[in-house]
Amino acid sequence: MNETDNAEQIRQQRKKVGRVHRMKKFITGFLIFWTIFSIAAIVILGIFSYQMYRKVDDLNRTVRLLVEKQSSSSGNKSVSSDRSLETNDVESDIENLADESDIRKVYLTFDDGPSKNTGKILDILDDYNVKATFFVNGRTDEHSQKMYKRIVDEGHTIGMHSYTHNYSQVYASLSSFKKDFFRIQNLIYDYTGVKSDLYRFPGGSSNQVSDTSMSDLIRFLNKENVRYFDWNVSSGDATSNKESSDEIIENVMRDVVKYKTSVVLMHDAATKDTTVKALPELIQRIQKEGDLILPIDENTRLIQHVSLSNK
């Protein structure tokens, strides 16, 4: 074989090696691209699936909440036997469901105070420049007197939650209810100078323990120009099973994102240390969602489990 043939053979070998090398680079590049594309697609599909799951889960929870509320109200001996009362219907709840464009309003409400925890709650609210609503009971000790005044002086809303919170006394008769009502209203006025026009029924307006027709009690409040508020979001801290602070936060956050107006049921009692512990992170989580935390005032949408029928 002459030198010319050898040179040609070497050129052919080099071309072959070059083609193989280019093929390897192409295959390697394609595999890298396909791997990155597959990972990105999996991540995007995962995020989309999670969002869809959350939306379906929220919808299911909303429907279940509405069904449970209706079932609870229809089983109430005071409500079901009184045709002048109507439950807060599904249509009304649906009207309060929030769209992505809505600015949601959250009203943190604390029942059963004052207590040893009231000052701690007020300190936390002050740290975050947040105003809330306190539905208080009647107490005359020095600490409670200071707490009533501090609630008002620091710009929070003070409402009535009965004087005694003793169901058998408060709901024994219309006369008993009136006596208890004026007692707590006068006490608040004496200690704060505020004549409260907000009320929360012990156990809510759909309570199942009242021996008196709830329509009579509601008519009385209406006559006194007093609005009553129930709740559509519960922290779960009223249950006998002690909720952890994380559970309280999740209970609230699960539902406040659903509504244009959320009235959150929480408790200011000596035994509710986990509520106090949960409050800072809860406020941060709500604010991170871009929601407004407000005290109940005359412009707040009424959240009521039952109300007098206009029919």
C-alpha positions in Angstrom: 0.0 0.0 0.0 1.5 3.3 -1.1 1.6 6.5 0.9 -1.4 8.0 -0.9 -3.6 5.1 0.1 -2.4 5.3 3.7 -3.2 9.0 3.9 -6.7 8.4 2.4 -7.3 5.6 4.9 -6.2 7.8 7.8 -8.6 10.6 6.6 -11.5 8.2 6.4 -10.8 6.9 9.9 -10.6 10.5 11.2 -13.9 11.3 9.5 -15.5 8.2 11.1 -14.2 9.1 14.5 -15.5 12.7 14.1 -18.9 11.4 13.1 -19.0 9.1 16.2 -17.8 11.9 18.4 -20.5 14.3 17.1 -23.1 11.6 17.5 -22.0 11.1 21.1 -22.3 14.8 21.8 -25.7 15.0 20.2 -27.0 12.0 22.2 -25.5 13.4 25.4 -27.0 16.8 24.8 -30.4 15.3 24.0 -30.3 13.2 27.1 -29.4 16.2 29.3 -32.1 18.3 27.6 -34.7 15.5 28.0 -33.8 15.0 31.7 -34.1 18.7 32.5 -37.3 19.0 30.5 -38.8 15.9 32.3 -37.9 17.3 35.7 -39.4 20.7 35.0 -42.5 19.1 33.6 -42.8 16.9 36.7 -42.4 19.9 39.0 -44.9 22.0 37.1 -47.4 19.2 37.0 -46.8 18.6 40.7 -47.5 22.2 41.6 -50.6 22.3 39.3 -51.9 19.0 40.9 -51.3 20.4 44.4 -53.2 23.6 43.6 -56.1 21.7 42.1 -56.1 19.4 45.2 -56.2 22.4 47.5 -59.1 24.0 45.6 -61.1 20.8 45.6 -60.3 20.2 49.2 -61.4 23.8 50.1 -64.6 23.4 48.2 -65.3 20.1 49.9 -64.6 21.6 53.3 -66.9 24.6 52.5 -69.8 22.3 51.4 -69.3 20.2 54.5 -69.2 23.2 56.7 -72.4 24.5 55.3 -74.1 21.1 55.5 -73.0 20.7 59.1 -74.2 24.2 60.0 -77.6 23.5 58.5 -77.8 20.1 60.2 -76.8 21.6 63.5 -79.4 24.4 63.2 -82.1 22.1 62.1 -81.5 19.9 65.1 -81.7 22.7 67.6 -84.8 22.5 69.7 -85.1 26.2 70.1 -84.6 27.0 66.4 -86.4 24.2 64.7 -89.6 24.7 66.7 -89.7 28.4 66.0 -90.8 29.3 62.4 -89.9 33.0 62.9 -86.3 32.0 62.9 -84.4 30.9 59.8 -80.9 29.4 59.5 -78.2 31.3 57.6 -78.8 29.6 54.3 -76.3 28.2 51.8 -76.9 31.1 49.3 -75.9 33.6 51.9 -72.7 31.7 52.7 -71.9 31.4 49.1 -72.2 35.1 48.6 -69.5 35.5 51.2 -67.1 33.2 49.4 -64.0 35.1 48.3 -62.6 35.4 44.8 -58.9 35.8 44.2 -59.5 39.6 43.5 -61.3 40.2 46.9 -59.5 41.8 49.8 -60.5 39.5 52.6 -61.4 40.9 56.0 -60.7 38.9 59.2 -62.2 39.7 62.6 -60.4 38.0 65.5 -62.9 37.7 68.4 -62.1 36.5 71.9 -64.9 35.2 74.2 -65.0 34.6 78.0 -62.6 37.2 79.2 -61.2 39.0 81.1 -58.7 36.4 82.3 -55.1 36.2 83.3 -54.4 35.8 79.5 -56.1 39.1 78.5 -53.0 41.2 79.1 -50.8 38.8 77.1 -53.3 38.8 74.2 -53.4 42.6 74.2 -49.6 42.8 74.3 -49.4 40.6 71.2 -52.1 42.6 69.3 -50.2 45.8 70.2 -46.9 44.3 68.9 -48.5 43.7 65.5 -50.6 46.9 65.5 -53.8 44.7 65.2 -57.2 45.5 66.6 -59.6 42.7 67.7 -63.0 42.2 69.3 -63.5 41.0 72.9 -66.9 39.5 73.9 -66.6 39.7 77.7 -68.3 38.3 80.7 -69.0 40.1 84.0 -66.2 40.3 86.6 -65.5 42.9 89.2 -62.0 42.1 90.5 -59.3 44.8 90.0 -57.5 43.0 87.2 -60.7 42.6 85.2 -61.6 46.2 85.7 -58.2 47.2 84.2 -58.6 44.8 81.3 -62.0 46.2 80.3 -60.5 49.7 80.3 -57.4 48.6 78.5 -59.4 46.8 75.7 -61.3 50.1 75.0 -58.3 52.4 75.5 -56.2 50.5 73.0 -58.8 50.7 70.3 -60.3 47.3 70.4 -64.1 46.6 70.2 -65.8 45.4 73.4 -68.9 43.3 73.2 -71.2 41.4 75.6 -71.1 37.7 76.1 -73.5 37.6 79.0 -72.7 38.5 82.6 -72.6 35.0 84.1 -72.1 32.7 81.1 -74.3 30.3 83.0 -76.6 28.8 80.4 -79.3 27.7 82.9 -79.5 31.3 84.2 -79.1 33.3 81.0 -81.6 31.2 79.0 -84.0 30.4 81.8 -86.5 33.0 80.6 -86.7 36.2 78.6 -86.8 38.0 81.9 -83.6 36.3 83.1 -81.9 37.1 79.8 -82.9 40.8 80.0 -81.6 40.9 83.6 -78.3 39.4 82.6 -78.0 41.6 79.5 -78.4 44.9 81.3 -76.1 43.7 84.1 -73.2 43.1 81.6 -74.0 46.2 79.6 -74.0 48.4 82.7 -70.8 46.9 84.0 -69.0 47.6 80.8 -70.3 51.2 80.8 -69.3 51.7 84.4 -65.7 50.5 83.8 -65.1 51.9 80.3 -67.7 54.6 79.5 -68.8 52.6 76.5 -72.4 51.5 76.0 -71.8 48.3 74.1 -74.2 47.5 71.2 -72.6 44.1 70.3 -73.6 40.7 71.7 -72.6 37.1 71.3 -74.9 34.5 72.6 -73.3 31.9 74.9 -73.1 28.9 72.6 -74.1 31.0 69.6 -77.5 31.9 68.3 -78.0 28.3 67.2 -77.3 26.9 70.7 -79.2 23.8 71.7 -79.6 24.5 75.4 -81.9 27.6 75.6 -85.2 27.1 77.4 -86.4 30.3 75.9 -87.3 30.9 72.3 -84.3 32.4 70.6 -86.6 34.6 68.5 -87.8 36.3 71.7 -84.2 37.0 72.7 -83.3 38.3 69.2 -86.3 40.6 69.1 -85.2 42.0 72.5 -81.7 42.7 71.1 -83.2 44.3 68.0 -85.4 46.5 70.2 -82.2 47.6 72.1 -80.4 48.3 68.8 -77.9 45.6 69.6 -76.4 43.5 66.9 -75.3 39.9 67.6 -72.5 38.1 66.0 -71.8 34.4 65.6 -68.7 33.1 63.7 -67.9 31.3 60.5 -64.4 30.3 61.4 -63.5 28.4 64.6 -60.0 28.1 66.0 -61.1 24.9 67.8 -59.9 26.2 71.2 -63.4 25.8 72.7 -63.3 22.0 72.6 -62.6 19.9 75.6 -59.7 18.3 73.8 -56.9 20.8 74.1 -55.8 21.9 70.7 -52.1 22.6 70.1 -51.0 26.0 68.9 -50.2 24.5 65.5 -53.7 23.0 65.3 -55.3 26.3 66.2 -53.3 28.1 63.5 -54.2 25.5 60.9 -57.9 25.4 61.9 -58.1 29.2 61.3 -56.0 29.4 58.2 -57.9 26.6 56.5 -61.1 28.6 56.5 -60.2 32.4 56.5 -58.9 32.1 53.0 -62.4 31.1 51.9 -64.5 34.1 52.9 -64.7 37.8 52.1 -65.6 38.3 55.8 -64.3 35.9 58.4 -65.4 36.1 62.0 -62.9 33.9 64.0 -64.0 32.3 67.2 -61.2 32.3 69.8 -61.2 32.3 73.6 -59.7 34.5 76.3 -59.7 32.3 79.3 -57.2 31.3 82.0 -56.9 27.8 80.5 -56.3 28.9 76.9 -52.5 29.2 77.0 -52.1 27.6 73.6 -54.4 30.3 72.1 -52.0 32.9 73.3 -49.0 30.9 72.0 -50.6 30.5 68.6 -51.6 34.2 68.2 -48.3 35.7 66.9 -47.8 33.2 64.1 -51.5 33.3 63.3 -51.4 37.0 62.8 -48.3 36.7 60.7 -49.9 34.0 58.5 -53.1 36.1 58.0 -51.1 39.2 57.1 -48.9 37.2 54.7 -52.1 36.3 52.8 -52.7 40.0 52.4 -55.8 40.0 54.5 -57.0 42.8 56.7 -57.4 42.2 60.4 -60.1 44.5 61.8 -62.2 45.0 64.9 -66.0 44.6 64.5 -67.7 47.9 63.8 -70.9 49.2 62.3 -69.7 48.3 58.8 -68.9 44.7 59.5 -71.0 42.1 57.6 -73.3 40.3 60.0 -72.3 36.7 60.6 -75.2 34.9 62.2 -76.1 31.2 62.5 -79.8 32.0 62.7 -81.8 35.2 62.4 -85.4 36.4 62.4 -87.3 35.5 59.2 -88.6 38.3 57.1 -91.1 36.0 55.5 
